[in-house]
């Protein structure tokens, strides 16, 4: 079986966890898993690009933004 990857977020309560998810046809949350490290890293870059847009539009206060150091890509 090929390696797969997840994006983990460091939480104070639980340490490193996969908090990212997608939804199936029945609207059930399913943890996000990526086939390649590059796909996981791109998802993380996209997340931070979206966050920057929300900050620039005023939808998200800058002091509420996540830091890249809170995330990592891990092989499972």
Order of alpha helices (4+ residues) and beta strands (2+ residues): beta-beta-beta-beta-alpha-beta
